[in-house]
């Protein structure tokens, strides 16, 4: 038994990519989180016994907008590292970059990092 929390489609902007143009102008990123809590985490009907969803959304927005990486793989791992806590058994972070130079040929480009 576990509590699986999904926060999907966190809309944020940042400057991530290998091309110089991607570092000059903010781009759209969509972030999905799947958070599997440790079984013993939720013991009572109180926000203090789980995670605060609003804080996770705000933290993702901050992490994407305040950093810059060449690879979205690195961004996904960075977000994972910053969000992991003692209440979490497993965290899965997916970074979607829908507007890439390949946008005319693809619907979405994404990377998932888990641990």
Secondary structure, DSSP 8 states (H G I E B T S, - for coil): ---EEEEEEEEEEE--SSSHHHHHS-EEEEEEEEEEE-TTS--SSSGGGS--HHHHHHHHHHHHHH---S-HHHHHHHHHHHH--TTEEEEEEEEE--SSTTTTT-S--EEEEE-
